[in-house]
């Protein structure tokens, strides 16, 4: 499984579950980059077979709808979909 880490300001554990072809996911990555926040991300559509299923099921524990992007902050704050206001608020920006 390839989880990519982006260096930046420490705002806690930030994980972005995304699709490589998703426009909203690209917007979420761009916003996190603009904020210079450290985060990890994984493109679920780039995984194959069992690995894809495992990561998708992991994401669904946070977001049962299974929508993208899904941002998880410190394992307890879940932002389903691209919601710039909520992302800014939860990251203290």
Number of C-alpha atoms within 10 A of each C-alpha: 13 10 13 13 13 15 12 13 11 12 16 13 12 21 22 24 23 26 20 12 11 14 14 16 22 16 15 23 20 12 16 21 15 9 14 15 19 18 24 17 19 19 21 22 13 14 16 10 7 9 13 16 13 14 16 17 14 14 23 14 10 18 20 11 10 17 15 22 25 24 27 21 19 12 12 8 13 18 20 19 17 21 13 14 9 14 19 13 9 14 15 8 10
